[in-house]
Amino acid sequence: MEQTISRVGVIDKAVSVLAAVEHGPRSLAGLVEATGLTRATAHRLASALEVHRLLRRDHEGRFVLGPRALALGQAAARGWPVAEAAAAALAGLRDATGESAQLYVRDGNRRVCVASLESPHGLRTIVATGALLPLERGSGGRVLNGEIGPDGWVVSVEEREAGVASVSAPVLDRDANVIAAVSVSGPIERLSRVPGPALGPAVALAAGEIAAAAGLT
């Protein structure tokens, strides 16, 4: 994950520890590898974050995001009303396609995931709520950059992550401004390298449902 440097060293290091567990558990050695911090520094920061319930330990003793991180993520998501309005449509999209579904909004020169539902499959893509991703790679980013395919959706195959494909469609307001991007993503072995025809209509339908639920149309 791309990291922003604030020039406040301890904050940057603590955030790098949190980012390291964003997509799954990390042992102390895993934190060191992911962050480039010394073992002592990684342990000190992870232990402090655990005290504040931003991290916790799983049954194997690995570090994972804690309950306070979940609460903060939910509170942040409420700051984007479209995320709340998207709940039913996003769940319907996940259930209809069997793949992970996400909602992105633009945040400066990046995009942030404000809602995410995981596929029931064991092999699936995981994008955490609150994750910051580039605009220039991936179908969701390209949609937020104003790219809309002739059929109303955009496809990406291994643009941001090897082995992963996605299909995204814009959530538009009544003036055709792009407010958000709704996406489904999953492994190429299920989605294929041409996932648009199979998934695009469902994604576009969900985008329209979200716009209506949010009162944008």
Residue pairs with C-beta under 8 A, 6 or more apart in sequence:
1 19
1 22
1 131
1 132
2 110
2 132
2 134
3 12
3 15
3 16
3 19
4 132
5 12
6 12
10 45
13 35
13 37
13 41
13 45
14 45
14 48
14 49
16 34
16 35
16 36
16 37
17 31
17 35
17 37
17 42
17 45
17 46
17 49
17 55
17 63
18 49
18 54
18 55
18 65
18 69
19 34
20 26
20 30
20 31
20 34
20 35
21 31
21 55
21 63
21 64
21 65
22 65
22 128
22 131
23 126
23 128
24 64
24 126
25 58
25 60
25 62
25 63
25 64
26 34
26 62
26 63
26 64
27 61
27 62
27 63
28 39
28 42
28 43
28 46
28 63
29 39
30 62
31 37
31 42
31 46
31 63
32 38
32 39
32 42
35 42
37 45
46 55
46 63
49 55
49 66
50 56
50 57
50 63
50 66
52 66
52 68
53 66
53 67
53 68
53 69
54 65
54 66
54 68
54 69
55 63
55 64
55 65
55 66
55 69
56 63
56 64
56 65
56 66
56 67
57 63
57 64
58 64
65 128
73 128
73 129
73 130
74 129
76 114
76 129
76 130
77 83
77 84
77 114
77 115
77 129
77 130
78 84
80 105
80 114
81 214
82 103
82 105
82 114
82 171
82 179
82 180
82 210
82 214
82 216
83 103
83 105
83 114
83 115
85 210
85 213
85 214
85 215
86 103
86 115
86 171
86 180
86 182
86 210
86 213
86 214
87 115
88 209
88 213
89 182
89 206
89 209
89 210
89 213
90 101
90 102
90 103
90 115
90 117
90 182
90 206
90 210
91 101
91 117
92 206
92 209
93 101
93 182
93 184
93 202
93 203
93 206
94 100
94 101
94 117
94 118
94 119
94 184
96 202
97 184
97 199
97 202
98 119
98 120
98 121
98 190
99 119
99 121
99 124
99 125
99 184
99 185
99 186
99 190
99 191
99 199
100 116
100 117
100 118
100 119
100 124
100 125
100 126
100 127
100 184
100 185
100 186
101 116
101 117
101 182
101 183
101 184
101 206
102 113
102 115
102 116
102 117
102 127
102 140
102 182
102 183
102 184
102 185
103 113
103 114
103 115
103 116
103 171
103 180
103 181
103 182
103 183
103 210
104 111
104 112
104 113
104 114
104 133
104 140
104 141
104 143
104 144
104 168
104 180
104 181
104 182
104 183
105 111
105 112
105 114
105 144
105 179
105 180
105 181
106 112
106 135
106 144
107 132
109 135
110 132
110 133
110 134
110 135
111 132
111 133
111 134
111 135
111 140
111 141
111 144
111 181
112 130
112 131
112 132
112 133
113 127
113 128
113 129
113 130
113 131
113 133
114 129
114 130
114 180
115 129
116 126
116 127
116 128
116 129
116 131
118 124
118 126
119 125
119 186
121 186
121 190
123 187
123 189
123 190
124 186
124 187
125 161
125 164
125 166
125 185
125 186
125 187
127 133
127 185
133 140
133 141
133 160
134 141
134 160
135 141
135 142
135 144
135 145
136 142
136 145
137 156
137 159
137 160
138 156
138 159
138 160
138 166
138 168
139 153
139 154
139 155
139 156
139 159
139 166
139 167
139 168
139 181
139 183
140 166
140 168
140 181
140 183
141 160
141 181
142 154
142 156
142 168
143 154
143 168
143 169
143 170
143 178
143 181
144 170
144 178
144 180
144 181
146 178
147 154
148 154
148 169
148 170
148 178
149 155
149 196
149 200
151 196
151 200
151 204
152 169
152 170
152 200
152 204
153 167
153 168
153 169
153 196
153 200
153 203
153 204
154 167
154 168
154 169
155 165
155 166
155 167
155 194
155 195
155 196
155 200
156 165
156 166
156 168
157 165
157 188
157 193
157 195
158 164
158 165
158 188
163 187
163 188
163 189
164 185
164 186
164 187
164 188
165 185
165 186
165 187
165 188
165 191
165 192
165 193
165 195
166 183
166 184
166 185
166 186
166 191
166 195
167 183
167 184
167 185
167 191
167 195
167 196
167 199
167 200
167 203
168 181
168 182
168 183
168 184
168 203
169 181
169 182
169 200
169 203
169 204
169 206
169 207
170 178
170 179
170 180
170 181
170 207
171 178
171 179
171 180
171 181
171 182
171 207
171 210
171 211
171 214
171 216
172 178
172 179
172 207
172 211
172 216
172 217
173 179
173 211
173 216
173 217
174 216
174 217
179 211
179 214
179 216
180 210
181 207
182 203
182 206
182 207
182 210
183 203
184 199
184 202
184 203
185 191
191 198
191 199
192 198
208 217
211 217
